[in-house]
Amino acid sequence: MSLMDKVKELLAPDEGETVLYDYECQECETTFTSSEEQESVTCDNCGSTDLEEVGRMYAGGGGGAPG
Ligand SMILES: [Zn+2]
């Protein structure tokens, strides 16, 4: 693989990659994991939308987590 191919691969989003977000509910302090982005997710426990993202994980694709 050439360097340019490698750069292109890094820049292009991998459609096979799933992002899992860890959220903490600010209402009831439940933490849960969702593949939805924050604006479209509600608390698993109480239904609140007052959530804070506390972490994220990349599943599928490849390359591992940066940093
Ligand atoms: Zn809650």
N, CA, C, O and the ligand as a Tripos MOL2 file, in Angstrom:
@<TRIPOS>MOLECULE
protein
  269   267    68     0     0
PROTEIN
NO_CHARGES

@<TRIPOS>ATOM
      1 N           0.8460   -1.2140    0.0000 N.3       1 MET1
      2 CA          0.0000    0.0000    0.0000 C.3       1 MET1
      3 C           0.8720    1.2500    0.0000 C.2       1 MET1
      4 O           1.8290    1.3510    0.7670 O.2       1 MET1
      5 N           0.5340    2.1900   -0.8600 N.am      2 SER2
      6 CA          1.3060    3.4240   -0.9210 C.3       2 SER2
      7 C           0.9080    4.3570    0.2110 C.2       2 SER2
      8 O          -0.1300    4.1810    0.8490 O.2       2 SER2
      9 N           1.7430    5.3400    0.4430 N.am      3 LEU3
     10 CA          1.4480    6.3160    1.4960 C.3       3 LEU3
     11 C           0.1430    7.0530    1.2060 C.2       3 LEU3
     12 O          -0.6500    7.3020    2.1140 O.2       3 LEU3
     13 N          -0.0800    7.4070   -0.0820 N.am      4 MET4
     14 CA         -1.3110    8.1300   -0.4330 C.3       4 MET4
     15 C          -2.5520    7.2880   -0.1590 C.2       4 MET4
     16 O          -3.5660    7.8040    0.3110 O.2       4 MET4
     17 N          -2.4710    5.9970   -0.4530 N.am      5 ASP5
     18 CA         -3.5960    5.1150   -0.1530 C.3       5 ASP5
     19 C          -3.8830    5.0940    1.3440 C.2       5 ASP5
     20 O          -5.0340    5.0760    1.7800 O.2       5 ASP5
     21 N          -2.8190    5.0960    2.1010 N.am      6 LYS6
     22 CA         -2.9720    5.0580    3.5480 C.3       6 LYS6
     23 C          -3.6370    6.3430    4.0520 C.2       6 LYS6
     24 O          -4.5030    6.3040    4.9250 O.2       6 LYS6
     25 N          -3.2200    7.4740    3.4910 N.am      7 VAL7
     26 CA         -3.8250    8.7560    3.8660 C.3       7 VAL7
     27 C          -5.3020    8.7800    3.5020 C.2       7 VAL7
     28 O          -6.1390    9.2080    4.2960 O.2       7 VAL7
     29 N          -5.6140    8.3190    2.3000 N.am      8 LYS8
     30 CA         -7.0110    8.2850    1.8630 C.3       8 LYS8
     31 C          -7.8520    7.4200    2.8010 C.2       8 LYS8
     32 O          -8.9820    7.7690    3.1420 O.2       8 LYS8
     33 N          -7.2900    6.3020    3.2050 N.am      9 GLU9
     34 CA         -8.0170    5.4090    4.0900 C.3       9 GLU9
     35 C          -8.2770    6.0710    5.4410 C.2       9 GLU9
     36 O          -9.3370    5.8850    6.0380 O.2       9 GLU9
     37 N          -7.3130    6.8370    5.9130 N.am     10 LEU10
     38 CA         -7.4840    7.5300    7.1920 C.3      10 LEU10
     39 C          -8.5410    8.6270    7.1110 C.2      10 LEU10
     40 O          -9.2730    8.8690    8.0700 O.2      10 LEU10
     41 N          -8.6110    9.2870    5.9560 N.am     11 LEU11
     42 CA         -9.5490   10.4000    5.8040 C.3      11 LEU11
     43 C         -10.9740    9.9360    5.5300 C.2      11 LEU11
     44 O         -11.9340   10.5840    5.9480 O.2      11 LEU11
     45 N         -11.1080    8.8210    4.8320 N.am     12 ALA12
     46 CA        -12.4420    8.3460    4.4690 C.3      12 ALA12
     47 C         -13.1000    7.6600    5.6590 C.2      12 ALA12
     48 O         -12.4710    6.8540    6.3440 O.2      12 ALA12
     49 N         -14.3530    7.9780    5.8990 N.am     13 PRO13
     50 CA        -15.0700    7.2910    6.9690 C.3      13 PRO13
     51 C         -15.2890    5.8300    6.6050 C.2      13 PRO13
     52 O         -15.6360    5.5080    5.4690 O.2      13 PRO13
     53 N         -15.0870    4.9680    7.5600 N.am     14 ASP14
     54 CA        -15.2830    3.5520    7.3500 C.3      14 ASP14
     55 C         -16.7370    3.2060    7.6510 C.2      14 ASP14
     56 O         -17.1870    3.3040    8.7930 O.2      14 ASP14
     57 N         -17.4560    2.8050    6.6230 N.am     15 GLU15
     58 CA        -18.8820    2.5560    6.8000 C.3      15 GLU15
     59 C         -19.1660    1.3740    7.7090 C.2      15 GLU15
     60 O         -20.2650    1.2380    8.2480 O.2      15 GLU15
     61 N         -18.1740    0.5300    7.8700 N.am     16 GLY16
     62 CA        -18.3810   -0.6370    8.7320 C.3      16 GLY16
     63 C         -18.1570   -0.3380   10.2010 C.2      16 GLY16
     64 O         -18.3270   -1.2030   11.0590 O.2      16 GLY16
     65 N         -17.7730    0.9010   10.4790 N.am     17 GLU17
     66 CA        -17.4320    1.2320   11.8590 C.3      17 GLU17
     67 C         -18.6520    1.7240   12.6240 C.2      17 GLU17
     68 O         -19.4190    2.5410   12.1150 O.2      17 GLU17
     69 N         -18.8260    1.2460   13.8060 N.am     18 THR18
     70 CA        -19.9210    1.6820   14.6630 C.3      18 THR18
     71 C         -19.3400    2.4030   15.8630 C.2      18 THR18
     72 O         -18.3820    1.9330   16.4780 O.2      18 THR18
     73 N         -19.9180    3.5340   16.1910 N.am     19 VAL19
     74 CA        -19.4910    4.2500   17.3820 C.3      19 VAL19
     75 C         -20.4950    3.9820   18.4950 C.2      19 VAL19
     76 O         -21.6990    4.1720   18.3200 O.2      19 VAL19
     77 N         -19.9970    3.5470   19.6220 N.am     20 LEU20
     78 CA        -20.8350    3.3560   20.7960 C.3      20 LEU20
     79 C         -20.5160    4.4460   21.8030 C.2      20 LEU20
     80 O         -19.3630    4.6190   22.1990 O.2      20 LEU20
     81 N         -21.5370    5.1780   22.2150 N.am     21 TYR21
     82 CA        -21.3520    6.2720   23.1590 C.3      21 TYR21
     83 C         -21.7660    5.8190   24.5590 C.2      21 TYR21
     84 O         -22.7770    5.1410   24.7380 O.2      21 TYR21
     85 N         -20.9790    6.2030   25.5180 N.am     22 ASP22
     86 CA        -21.3710    5.9980   26.9110 C.3      22 ASP22
     87 C         -21.9660    7.2920   27.4280 C.2      22 ASP22
     88 O         -21.3330    8.3460   27.3600 O.2      22 ASP22
     89 N         -23.1710    7.2140   27.9390 N.am     23 TYR23
     90 CA        -23.8440    8.3910   28.4690 C.3      23 TYR23
     91 C         -24.1220    8.2340   29.9480 C.2      23 TYR23
     92 O         -24.3680    7.1360   30.4460 O.2      23 TYR23
     93 N         -24.0770    9.3610   30.6370 N.am     24 GLU24
     94 CA        -24.4900    9.3830   32.0350 C.3      24 GLU24
     95 C         -25.6790   10.3300   32.1460 C.2      24 GLU24
     96 O         -25.5960   11.4940   31.7540 O.2      24 GLU24
     97 N         -26.7760    9.8250   32.6810 N.am     25 CYS25
     98 CA        -27.9560   10.6440   32.8680 C.3      25 CYS25
     99 C         -27.7280   11.6170   34.0200 C.2      25 CYS25
    100 O         -27.3030   11.2340   35.1100 O.2      25 CYS25
    101 N         -28.0200   12.8780   33.7480 N.am     26 GLN26
    102 CA        -27.8230   13.8930   34.7870 C.3      26 GLN26
    103 C         -29.0030   13.9190   35.7670 C.2      26 GLN26
    104 O         -28.9280   14.5560   36.8180 O.2      26 GLN26
    105 N         -30.0680   13.2370   35.4230 N.am     27 GLU27
    106 CA        -31.2520   13.1890   36.2830 C.3      27 GLU27
    107 C         -31.1400   12.0790   37.3290 C.2      27 GLU27
    108 O         -31.3590   12.3080   38.5180 O.2      27 GLU27
    109 N         -30.7980   10.8770   36.8680 N.am     28 CYS28
    110 CA        -30.8230    9.7260   37.7800 C.3      28 CYS28
    111 C         -29.4710    9.0140   37.8800 C.2      28 CYS28
    112 O         -29.3520    7.9870   38.5490 O.2      28 CYS28
    113 N         -28.4470    9.5700   37.2050 N.am     29 GLU29
    114 CA        -27.0740    9.0610   37.2820 C.3      29 GLU29
    115 C         -26.8840    7.6500   36.7310 C.2      29 GLU29
    116 O         -25.8740    6.9970   36.9960 O.2      29 GLU29
    117 N         -27.8680    7.1920   35.9630 N.am     30 THR30
    118 CA        -27.6910    5.9290   35.2530 C.3      30 THR30
    119 C         -26.6850    6.1130   34.1260 C.2      30 THR30
    120 O         -26.7060    7.1280   33.4300 O.2      30 THR30
    121 N         -25.8180    5.1480   33.9500 N.am     31 THR31
    122 CA        -24.9520    5.1650   32.7750 C.3      31 THR31
    123 C         -25.3670    4.0310   31.8390 C.2      31 THR31
    124 O         -25.6960    2.9280   32.2740 O.2      31 THR31
    125 N         -25.3430    4.3310   30.5670 N.am     32 PHE32
    126 CA        -25.7040    3.3330   29.5760 C.3      32 PHE32
    127 C         -24.9800    3.6190   28.2690 C.2      32 PHE32
    128 O         -24.4080    4.6910   28.0760 O.2      32 PHE32
    129 N         -25.0190    2.6430   27.3860 N.am     33 THR33
    130 CA        -24.3120    2.7310   26.1110 C.3      33 THR33
    131 C         -25.3200    2.7440   24.9750 C.2      33 THR33
    132 O         -26.2830    1.9760   24.9760 O.2      33 THR33
    133 N         -25.0950    3.6160   24.0120 N.am     34 SER34
    134 CA        -25.9730    3.6770   22.8490 C.3      34 SER34
    135 C         -25.1540    3.9810   21.6090 C.2      34 SER34
    136 O         -24.1060    4.6230   21.6820 O.2      34 SER34
    137 N         -25.6420    3.5150   20.4740 N.am     35 SER35
    138 CA        -24.9900    3.8650   19.2110 C.3      35 SER35
    139 C         -25.5960    5.1360   18.6250 C.2      35 SER35
    140 O         -25.1440    5.6150   17.5850 O.2      35 SER35
    141 N         -26.6110    5.6840   19.2790 N.am     36 GLU36
    142 CA        -27.2370    6.9250   18.8230 C.3      36 GLU36
    143 C         -26.4330    8.1280   19.3020 C.2      36 GLU36
    144 O         -25.7740    8.0820   20.3410 O.2      36 GLU36
    145 N         -26.5030    9.2140   18.5150 N.am     37 GLU37
    146 CA        -25.8670   10.4390   18.9660 C.3      37 GLU37
    147 C         -26.7130   11.1080   20.0310 C.2      37 GLU37
    148 O         -27.9040   10.8360   20.1750 O.2      37 GLU37
    149 N         -26.0600   11.9960   20.7760 N.am     38 GLN38
    150 CA        -26.6700   12.5310   21.9900 C.3      38 GLN38
    151 C         -28.0330   13.1750   21.7600 C.2      38 GLN38
    152 O         -28.9400   13.0260   22.5800 O.2      38 GLN38
    153 N         -28.1830   13.9030   20.6230 N.am     39 GLU39
    154 CA        -29.4520   14.6050   20.3990 C.3      39 GLU39
    155 C         -30.6240   13.6690   20.1370 C.2      39 GLU39
    156 O         -31.7800   14.0910   20.1960 O.2      39 GLU39
    157 N         -30.3370   12.4070   19.8490 N.am     40 SER40
    158 CA        -31.4410   11.4950   19.5470 C.3      40 SER40
    159 C         -31.5460   10.3470   20.5510 C.2      40 SER40
    160 O         -32.1880    9.3320   20.2840 O.2      40 SER40
    161 N         -30.9060   10.5220   21.7110 N.am     41 VAL41
    162 CA        -30.9500    9.4550   22.7020 C.3      41 VAL41
    163 C         -31.5830    9.9540   23.9980 C.2      41 VAL41
    164 O         -31.4290   11.1150   24.3780 O.2      41 VAL41
    165 N         -32.2910    9.0590   24.6610 N.am     42 THR42
    166 CA        -32.8840    9.3760   25.9530 C.3      42 THR42
    167 C         -32.4350    8.3420   26.9780 C.2      42 THR42
    168 O         -32.0230    7.2350   26.6310 O.2      42 THR42
    169 N         -32.5220    8.7260   28.2390 N.am     43 CYS43
    170 CA        -32.0880    7.8510   29.3190 C.3      43 CYS43
    171 C         -32.8480    6.5220   29.2970 C.2      43 CYS43
    172 O         -34.0740    6.4970   29.1880 O.2      43 CYS43
    173 N         -32.1080    5.4300   29.4010 N.am     44 ASP44
    174 CA        -32.6890    4.1010   29.4630 C.3      44 ASP44
    175 C         -33.6210    3.9310   30.6600 C.2      44 ASP44
    176 O         -34.5920    3.1770   30.6090 O.2      44 ASP44
    177 N         -33.3110    4.6310   31.7110 N.am     45 ASN45
    178 CA        -33.9970    4.4160   32.9830 C.3      45 ASN45
    179 C         -35.1850    5.3560   33.1820 C.2      45 ASN45
    180 O         -36.2760    4.9040   33.5310 O.2      45 ASN45
    181 N         -34.9850    6.6680   32.9630 N.am     46 CYS46
    182 CA        -36.0360    7.6400   33.2740 C.3      46 CYS46
    183 C         -36.5170    8.4200   32.0540 C.2      46 CYS46
    184 O         -37.4650    9.1990   32.1540 O.2      46 CYS46
    185 N         -35.8780    8.2210   30.9130 N.am     47 GLY47
    186 CA        -36.3380    8.8800   29.7010 C.3      47 GLY47
    187 C         -35.8670   10.3180   29.5420 C.2      47 GLY47
    188 O         -36.2610   10.9960   28.5930 O.2      47 GLY47
    189 N         -35.0320   10.7890   30.4550 N.am     48 SER48
    190 CA        -34.5200   12.1550   30.3710 C.3      48 SER48
    191 C         -33.6070   12.3360   29.1610 C.2      48 SER48
    192 O         -32.9390   11.4020   28.7170 O.2      48 SER48
    193 N         -33.5970   13.5600   28.6420 N.am     49 THR49
    194 CA        -32.6530   13.8810   27.5760 C.3      49 THR49
    195 C         -31.4630   14.6730   28.1090 C.2      49 THR49
    196 O         -30.6150   15.1310   27.3440 O.2      49 THR49
    197 N         -31.4120   14.8260   29.4260 N.am     50 ASP50
    198 CA        -30.3030   15.5520   30.0510 C.3      50 ASP50
    199 C         -29.1520   14.5880   30.3030 C.2      50 ASP50
    200 O         -28.9620   14.0920   31.4140 O.2      50 ASP50
    201 N         -28.3880   14.3360   29.2370 N.am     51 LEU51
    202 CA        -27.3460   13.3240   29.2770 C.3      51 LEU51
    203 C         -25.9880   13.9490   29.0400 C.2      51 LEU51
    204 O         -25.8620   14.9760   28.3720 O.2      51 LEU51
    205 N         -24.9770   13.3110   29.5980 N.am     52 GLU52
    206 CA        -23.6200   13.7530   29.3330 C.3      52 GLU52
    207 C         -22.8320   12.5790   28.7590 C.2      52 GLU52
    208 O         -22.8650   11.4700   29.2910 O.2      52 GLU52
    209 N         -22.1260   12.8460   27.6670 N.am     53 GLU53
    210 CA        -21.2960   11.7980   27.0840 C.3      53 GLU53
    211 C         -20.0550   11.6350   27.9420 C.2      53 GLU53
    212 O         -19.3060   12.5910   28.1430 O.2      53 GLU53
    213 N         -19.8350   10.4410   28.4460 N.am     54 VAL54
    214 CA        -18.6810   10.1930   29.3200 C.3      54 VAL54
    215 C         -17.6110    9.3430   28.6460 C.2      54 VAL54
    216 O         -16.5340    9.1290   29.2040 O.2      54 VAL54
    217 N         -17.9110    8.8620   27.4500 N.am     55 GLY55
    218 CA        -16.9070    8.0890   26.7310 C.3      55 GLY55
    219 C         -17.4680    7.5750   25.4260 C.2      55 GLY55
    220 O         -18.6760    7.6100   25.1960 O.2      55 GLY55
    221 N         -16.5890    7.1030   24.5830 N.am     56 ARG56
    222 CA        -17.0660    6.4970   23.3390 C.3      56 ARG56
    223 C         -16.1180    5.3820   22.9220 C.2      56 ARG56
    224 O         -14.9420    5.3710   23.2850 O.2      56 ARG56
    225 N         -16.6570    4.4550   22.1580 N.am     57 MET57
    226 CA        -15.9020    3.2940   21.7630 C.3      57 MET57
    227 C         -16.1890    3.0160   20.3030 C.2      57 MET57
    228 O         -17.3240    3.1390   19.8440 O.2      57 MET57
    229 N         -15.1610    2.6440   19.5880 N.am     58 TYR58
    230 CA        -15.3270    2.3410   18.1740 C.3      58 TYR58
    231 C         -15.3070    0.8330   17.9830 C.2      58 TYR58
    232 O         -14.3520    0.1520   18.3560 O.2      58 TYR58
    233 N         -16.3750    0.3350   17.3990 N.am     59 ALA59
    234 CA        -16.4770   -1.1000   17.1500 C.3      59 ALA59
    235 C         -16.4980   -1.3620   15.6630 C.2      59 ALA59
    236 O         -17.0200   -0.5450   14.9040 O.2      59 ALA59
    237 N         -15.9580   -2.4540   15.2360 N.am     60 GLY60
    238 CA        -15.9060   -2.7630   13.8250 C.3      60 GLY60
    239 C         -14.8310   -1.9420   13.1440 C.2      60 GLY60
    240 O         -14.0090   -1.3080   13.8060 O.2      60 GLY60
    241 N         -14.8380   -1.9570   11.8310 N.am     61 GLY61
    242 CA        -13.8000   -1.2300   11.0980 C.3      61 GLY61
    243 C         -12.4250   -1.7940   11.4550 C.2      61 GLY61
    244 O         -12.2040   -3.0040   11.4130 O.2      61 GLY61
    245 N         -11.5320   -0.9170   11.7970 N.am     62 GLY62
    246 CA        -10.1960   -1.3680   12.1640 C.3      62 GLY62
    247 C          -9.3510   -0.1790   12.5060 C.2      62 GLY62
    248 O          -9.8220    0.9580   12.4770 O.2      62 GLY62
    249 N          -8.1230   -0.4250   12.8240 N.am     63 GLY63
    250 CA         -7.2100    0.6760   13.0600 C.3      63 GLY63
    251 C          -7.0430    1.0140   14.5280 C.2      63 GLY63
    252 O          -6.0500    1.6350   14.9080 O.2      63 GLY63
    253 N          -7.9880    0.6190   15.3570 N.am     64 GLY64
    254 CA         -7.8600    0.8690   16.7800 C.3      64 GLY64
    255 C          -8.1460    2.3000   17.1490 C.2      64 GLY64
    256 O          -8.3620    3.1440   16.2800 O.2      64 GLY64
    257 N          -8.1470    2.5710   18.4170 N.am     65 ALA65
    258 CA         -8.4600    3.8970   18.9190 C.3      65 ALA65
    259 C          -7.2280    4.7970   18.8580 C.2      65 ALA65
    260 O          -6.1330    4.3880   19.2460 O.2      65 ALA65
    261 N          -7.4100    6.0240   18.3700 N.am     66 PRO66
    262 CA         -6.2840    6.9630   18.3530 C.3      66 PRO66
    263 C          -5.9400    7.4580   19.7460 C.2      66 PRO66
    264 O          -6.8140    7.6550   20.5900 O.2      66 PRO66
    265 N          -4.6560    7.6530   19.9670 N.am     67 GLY67
    266 CA         -4.2220    8.1950   21.2490 C.3      67 GLY67
    267 C          -4.2810    7.1980   22.3530 C.2      67 GLY67
    268 O          -3.9430    7.5180   23.4920 O.2      67 GLY67
    269 ZN        -32.1930    8.9760   33.8530 Zn       68 ZN68
@<TRIPOS>BOND
     1     1     2 1
     2     2     3 1
     3     3     4 2
     4     3     5 am
     5     5     6 1
     6     6     7 1
     7     7     8 2
     8     7     9 am
     9     9    10 1
    10    10    11 1
    11    11    12 2
    12    11    13 am
    13    13    14 1
    14    14    15 1
    15    15    16 2
    16    15    17 am
    17    17    18 1
    18    18    19 1
    19    19    20 2
    20    19    21 am
    21    21    22 1
    22    22    23 1
    23    23    24 2
    24    23    25 am
    25    25    26 1
    26    26    27 1
    27    27    28 2
    28    27    29 am
    29    29    30 1
    30    30    31 1
    31    31    32 2
    32    31    33 am
    33    33    34 1
    34    34    35 1
    35    35    36 2
    36    35    37 am
    37    37    38 1
    38    38    39 1
    39    39    40 2
    40    39    41 am
    41    41    42 1
    42    42    43 1
    43    43    44 2
    44    43    45 am
    45    45    46 1
    46    46    47 1
    47    47    48 2
    48    47    49 am
    49    49    50 1
    50    50    51 1
    51    51    52 2
    52    51    53 am
    53    53    54 1
    54    54    55 1
    55    55    56 2
    56    55    57 am
    57    57    58 1
    58    58    59 1
    59    59    60 2
    60    59    61 am
    61    61    62 1
    62    62    63 1
    63    63    64 2
    64    63    65 am
    65    65    66 1
    66    66    67 1
    67    67    68 2
    68    67    69 am
    69    69    70 1
    70    70    71 1
    71    71    72 2
    72    71    73 am
    73    73    74 1
    74    74    75 1
    75    75    76 2
    76    75    77 am
    77    77    78 1
    78    78    79 1
    79    79    80 2
    80    79    81 am
    81    81    82 1
    82    82    83 1
    83    83    84 2
    84    83    85 am
    85    85    86 1
    86    86    87 1
    87    87    88 2
    88    87    89 am
    89    89    90 1
    90    90    91 1
    91    91    92 2
    92    91    93 am
    93    93    94 1
    94    94    95 1
    95    95    96 2
    96    95    97 am
    97    97    98 1
    98    98    99 1
    99    99   100 2
   100    99   101 am
   101   101   102 1
   102   102   103 1
   103   103   104 2
   104   103   105 am
   105   105   106 1
   106   106   107 1
   107   107   108 2
   108   107   109 am
   109   109   110 1
   110   110   111 1
   111   111   112 2
   112   111   113 am
   113   113   114 1
   114   114   115 1
   115   115   116 2
   116   115   117 am
   117   117   118 1
   118   118   119 1
   119   119   120 2
   120   119   121 am
   121   121   122 1
   122   122   123 1
   123   123   124 2
   124   123   125 am
   125   125   126 1
   126   126   127 1
   127   127   128 2
   128   127   129 am
   129   129   130 1
   130   130   131 1
   131   131   132 2
   132   131   133 am
   133   133   134 1
   134   134   135 1
   135   135   136 2
   136   135   137 am
   137   137   138 1
   138   138   139 1
   139   139   140 2
   140   139   141 am
   141   141   142 1
   142   142   143 1
   143   143   144 2
   144   143   145 am
   145   145   146 1
   146   146   147 1
   147   147   148 2
   148   147   149 am
   149   149   150 1
   150   150   151 1
   151   151   152 2
   152   151   153 am
   153   153   154 1
   154   154   155 1
   155   155   156 2
   156   155   157 am
   157   157   158 1
   158   158   159 1
   159   159   160 2
   160   159   161 am
   161   161   162 1
   162   162   163 1
   163   163   164 2
   164   163   165 am
   165   165   166 1
   166   166   167 1
   167   167   168 2
   168   167   169 am
   169   169   170 1
   170   170   171 1
   171   171   172 2
   172   171   173 am
   173   173   174 1
   174   174   175 1
   175   175   176 2
   176   175   177 am
   177   177   178 1
   178   178   179 1
   179   179   180 2
   180   179   181 am
   181   181   182 1
   182   182   183 1
   183   183   184 2
   184   183   185 am
   185   185   186 1
   186   186   187 1
   187   187   188 2
   188   187   189 am
   189   189   190 1
   190   190   191 1
   191   191   192 2
   192   191   193 am
   193   193   194 1
   194   194   195 1
   195   195   196 2
   196   195   197 am
   197   197   198 1
   198   198   199 1
   199   199   200 2
   200   199   201 am
   201   201   202 1
   202   202   203 1
   203   203   204 2
   204   203   205 am
   205   205   206 1
   206   206   207 1
   207   207   208 2
   208   207   209 am
   209   209   210 1
   210   210   211 1
   211   211   212 2
   212   211   213 am
   213   213   214 1
   214   214   215 1
   215   215   216 2
   216   215   217 am
   217   217   218 1
   218   218   219 1
   219   219   220 2
   220   219   221 am
   221   221   222 1
   222   222   223 1
   223   223   224 2
   224   223   225 am
   225   225   226 1
   226   226   227 1
   227   227   228 2
   228   227   229 am
   229   229   230 1
   230   230   231 1
   231   231   232 2
   232   231   233 am
   233   233   234 1
   234   234   235 1
   235   235   236 2
   236   235   237 am
   237   237   238 1
   238   238   239 1
   239   239   240 2
   240   239   241 am
   241   241   242 1
   242   242   243 1
   243   243   244 2
   244   243   245 am
   245   245   246 1
   246   246   247 1
   247   247   248 2
   248   247   249 am
   249   249   250 1
   250   250   251 1
   251   251   252 2
   252   251   253 am
   253   253   254 1
   254   254   255 1
   255   255   256 2
   256   255   257 am
   257   257   258 1
   258   258   259 1
   259   259   260 2
   260   259   261 am
   261   261   262 1
   262   262   263 1
   263   263   264 2
   264   263   265 am
   265   265   266 1
   266   266   267 1
   267   267   268 2
@<TRIPOS>SUBSTRUCTURE
     1 MET1         2 RESIDUE 1 A MET
     2 SER2         6 RESIDUE 1 A SER
     3 LEU3        10 RESIDUE 1 A LEU
     4 MET4        14 RESIDUE 1 A MET
     5 ASP5        18 RESIDUE 1 A ASP
     6 LYS6        22 RESIDUE 1 A LYS
     7 VAL7        26 RESIDUE 1 A VAL
     8 LYS8        30 RESIDUE 1 A LYS
     9 GLU9        34 RESIDUE 1 A GLU
    10 LEU10       38 RESIDUE 1 A LEU
    11 LEU11       42 RESIDUE 1 A LEU
    12 ALA12       46 RESIDUE 1 A ALA
    13 PRO13       50 RESIDUE 1 A PRO
    14 ASP14       54 RESIDUE 1 A ASP
    15 GLU15       58 RESIDUE 1 A GLU
    16 GLY16       62 RESIDUE 1 A GLY
    17 GLU17       66 RESIDUE 1 A GLU
    18 THR18       70 RESIDUE 1 A THR
    19 VAL19       74 RESIDUE 1 A VAL
    20 LEU20       78 RESIDUE 1 A LEU
    21 TYR21       82 RESIDUE 1 A TYR
    22 ASP22       86 RESIDUE 1 A ASP
    23 TYR23       90 RESIDUE 1 A TYR
    24 GLU24       94 RESIDUE 1 A GLU
    25 CYS25       98 RESIDUE 1 A CYS
    26 GLN26      102 RESIDUE 1 A GLN
    27 GLU27      106 RESIDUE 1 A GLU
    28 CYS28      110 RESIDUE 1 A CYS
    29 GLU29      114 RESIDUE 1 A GLU
    30 THR30      118 RESIDUE 1 A THR
    31 THR31      122 RESIDUE 1 A THR
    32 PHE32      126 RESIDUE 1 A PHE
    33 THR33      130 RESIDUE 1 A THR
    34 SER34      134 RESIDUE 1 A SER
    35 SER35      138 RESIDUE 1 A SER
    36 GLU36      142 RESIDUE 1 A GLU
    37 GLU37      146 RESIDUE 1 A GLU
    38 GLN38      150 RESIDUE 1 A GLN
    39 GLU39      154 RESIDUE 1 A GLU
    40 SER40      158 RESIDUE 1 A SER
    41 VAL41      162 RESIDUE 1 A VAL
    42 THR42      166 RESIDUE 1 A THR
    43 CYS43      170 RESIDUE 1 A CYS
    44 ASP44      174 RESIDUE 1 A ASP
    45 ASN45      178 RESIDUE 1 A ASN
    46 CYS46      182 RESIDUE 1 A CYS
    47 GLY47      186 RESIDUE 1 A GLY
    48 SER48      190 RESIDUE 1 A SER
    49 THR49      194 RESIDUE 1 A THR
    50 ASP50      198 RESIDUE 1 A ASP
    51 LEU51      202 RESIDUE 1 A LEU
    52 GLU52      206 RESIDUE 1 A GLU
    53 GLU53      210 RESIDUE 1 A GLU
    54 VAL54      214 RESIDUE 1 A VAL
    55 GLY55      218 RESIDUE 1 A GLY
    56 ARG56      222 RESIDUE 1 A ARG
    57 MET57      226 RESIDUE 1 A MET
    58 TYR58      230 RESIDUE 1 A TYR
    59 ALA59      234 RESIDUE 1 A ALA
    60 GLY60      238 RESIDUE 1 A GLY
    61 GLY61      242 RESIDUE 1 A GLY
    62 GLY62      246 RESIDUE 1 A GLY
    63 GLY63      250 RESIDUE 1 A GLY
    64 GLY64      254 RESIDUE 1 A GLY
    65 ALA65      258 RESIDUE 1 A ALA
    66 PRO66      262 RESIDUE 1 A PRO
    67 GLY67      266 RESIDUE 1 A GLY
    68 ZN68       269 GROUP 0 **** ****
